[in-house]
Amino acid sequence: MARVHGADARVYLGERDASADISNVSLDFTAETHDATTLNSANAVESDPGLLGWEASIDAFYDPAVGGIARQLENIGGTIAATTVVDGDANAIGDSAVVLPSSVLTKVSAPKSVADLMKLAATLKGNGKAGLFGKLLHVIGQETITGSSASVNNSASSANGGRGNVHVTAVTGSWTMKVQHSANDSAWADLITFTQATAGGGATSESKEVASTVNQYLRTDFTEDVAGSVTFTMAFA
C-alpha cells in the first residue's frame, strides 16, 4: 500500500497557490442527523440524515504584504470561490485531489509571540458538495499557446456527475479553460467550460458542478483567445 506524506501536499486557495504559506490544513466533512426514534423503534435510536457540510482549518505563516495570505484572508464573511488540496507529490497529472466548492471565511486569528514566528489561522465553511476523491488535470504552470493536457484514465465512466476547479494565478491576454471528457481517449467533448480568464480580470478561480455522465477519460483544454500567457492548475472530482 502506498503511503502519502503531508509535506508533499499542495493547497490552492482561490487565485493563489498558498502552499508556500500554509503549514497545516485540516479538512472535516459532516452530515447532520435528526432523531427519528419512535415508540415502534424497538428500544433503538433511529436517525434521519440531514444537511451535508465541510470545514477547512488552515494554519499559515503571517504575511501582510499586498498579495500575501493575510491580505487574501482579511475579508471575514467573504467568499473563497474554490479550494483544491492536492495529495501525493502534487506535480503529476492524475495525482489525487480534494476538490472543494466555494466557501465562507468564518474566522481568522493572528497571534503574535515574542518567541516565535508570527502565525495565521483561518476557518473556511463550505457551500455545496465536496469532491473528496478527485484528480489533478493540470499541474500548476504557464501555458503560452493553445493546447491540451495529457489525459487521466478513471477506469470507467460515472453517472454521478462531478466538480471541477480552476485556479488561475496569473494571466495576460485572454484564455478559455475547459474540462473535456472522452469514452475512448481520442474523441473529446466539453464537460465544463470555465469563465474566460483575461488580463483585465487578473488572477481568478472558479468551481463548477455538472450533473451529467462523466466519461472514462478526462483532460484539460486551454485556448488562447487573445495572445498572452496563463498560469493555472485544474482538478476534477
N, C-alpha and C positions, 0 to 999 in steps of 0.2 A: 504494500500500500504506500502510495506517495505521501510524503509529509510536506507541508507548506509552512514557510517561516514568515512571521509577521513583518519582518524587516523588508520583505520583498513586495509588500502591498503598495498600491498607489491610490490616492484619493483625488478625484476631480470634483471640485466644488463650484457649481455654476460655471463661469467662464474662466476659472483658474485651475491650473494644476497645483493643488495645495500640498502636494507630497513633501515638499521641502520645508513646510511649516509645521506639519502635523506629526506628533509623536505617538498618538493613540486614537483610534476610532472604534467605538463600540456600537454595534447595531442590535436593536431589540425589536422583535416583531410580536405583536399581541393580537388576541381575539377576545373580545368581551364575551362573558357568559351571563345568562339570566336564569335565575332559579325557576324551574318549571315543575317542581315537586308537588304532587297531589296526594290525596288520601289513597289513591289507587297505585302509588309508586312502589308498593311492596317494601316499605321501610328503606328505600334507596333514594339518594338525591338525584334528581333529573335536572339537566340544564339545556337551554336552547342557545344556539350560537348568536352572537351579536355583531357589533361593528369590528372590522379589522383595522389595525393601525401599525405604525412603526415609528421608531425614535432613534436618532443618531446622536451619540455623545462624543464630542471632539475635544482632544487636548492638543494644544499647539503652543509654539513659542511666539510671544508677543512681537508684532511688527507694525508700528503705527504709520509707516511711510505710505504715501499715496500709492495705491496698487497693492499694498500689503494686506495680510489676512485680517488685521484688526480693523482696517477700513472696510473691508468686504463684509465683516460681521458686525458693523456698527448699527444697523437698522433693525432694532428689536421689533418684532411683529412683521417684518418684511419677509419676502418670499425668495427662496433659492430655487431657480427653475428646474434644476436637475442635479443629482449627485450620483456618481459612479465610483464604486470601490472595486479595484482590480486585484485579484489574488495572484499567486504564482510569482514569476519574475517580472510580470507586468510589461514585458517587452516583446511579446509574440502574439500574433493574431490567433485567436482561439483560447487564450488564457481565460480562466473563469472570472466572472464579474457579478457584482450585485448592482442591479440597475434600478435606481430609485427615482420616483417622480418628484414633482415639486413639493417643497416643504416650507414650513413657517419657522423662522428663527425665534425661539421662545425664551432663550436665556443666554446671557453672556457674562462671564466673570473674568476679571483680570487682576489676580492677587500680585502684590509686589513685596518681595522679601529681600532684606539686606544681604542675605547669604545665598541667594540663588538667582538664576536667570529669570527674567520676567516671563510669566506664562499667560495663557489664554485658554478658557474653557467655554464651549458653546453647546447648546442643545437644539437640534432640529426635530420637529414633529411633522410626519409625512401626511400628504394628501394623496389618496389613491393606492392601488395595489402595487406592492413592490415586486420586482423581478429578482428572486433570490439566486437563481442559477443561470446566469447569462454568460455570454461570450464576448470577448474583445474582438471587434471587427476592424478597427484601425488604430494602430499604435500611435501615441502622440508624436507628431512630426509634421513637417511642412510639405505641402504639395504646390507645384508651380504650373502644372499642365493638367488638362482633363484626363481622368483615368479611373481605374477600379482597383480595389484591393484583391488579394488572394481570398479564396472562398473558405468558409467554415462548414464542415460536414457535421450536421446534427444527428446523423444516423437514420432519422425518419422525419416525416412531416408531422405537424401538430395542428389539431383543430382548436386549440385553446387560445389562439391569438398571441400577443406579446407586447413588449415595451421596448422602445429604442431611445437612447440618449446620445446627443451630440454635444461636445464641449469645444467651442472654437475659442482658442486662446489668443489668436492674432489673425488679422485679415487685411489684405489690400485688394482692390478690385472688387469683384462680386462672384460669389460661388454658390452653387446649389449642391447640397449633400443628400444622399438617399441611402436607405437600406433596401437592397434588392434581394429577391429570393428565386430559387430555381429548383425544379424537380430532378434535373439531370446534370447540373453543373455546367451547362452550356447555353441554354435558352433562359434569359433573365427577364424578370418583370419587377416593376417598382412595388415595394411593400410600404415604405414610409418615405415621404418627401418632406424634409425639414424646411423651415422658413429660410429664404435666401440670406446668406451672410454677406454683408457689404462693408466697405471701408468706412462709410458714414455711420453704420450701426456699431462698428467696433466689435470687440470680443463679446461673445454671447454663448448661451447654452439653451437647450430645448429638450423636453421629454415628450414623446408621443406614444400613444397606445393604439393597437389595432385589435379588432375582434375577429378578423378573418383567419382562414387557414394559413399557416406558415409552412412553406415548402422546406425540403430537407437541407438545401444549401443556402447559405447567406453570404453576402458581401457588401462592402461599401462602394458606392459610386459617387464621384465628385466631378462637377462640371464647372469649368472656368467661363462664366458668363461675361465678365469684363476682366481684362488682363490684370494679373496680380499674383498673390500667393495666399495660402491659407494654412494655418497650423491648427490641427484639431485631433480629437480622439472620438471614437464612437463605439458603443456597445449595444447589444440586444439580448433580451431575455424572453 
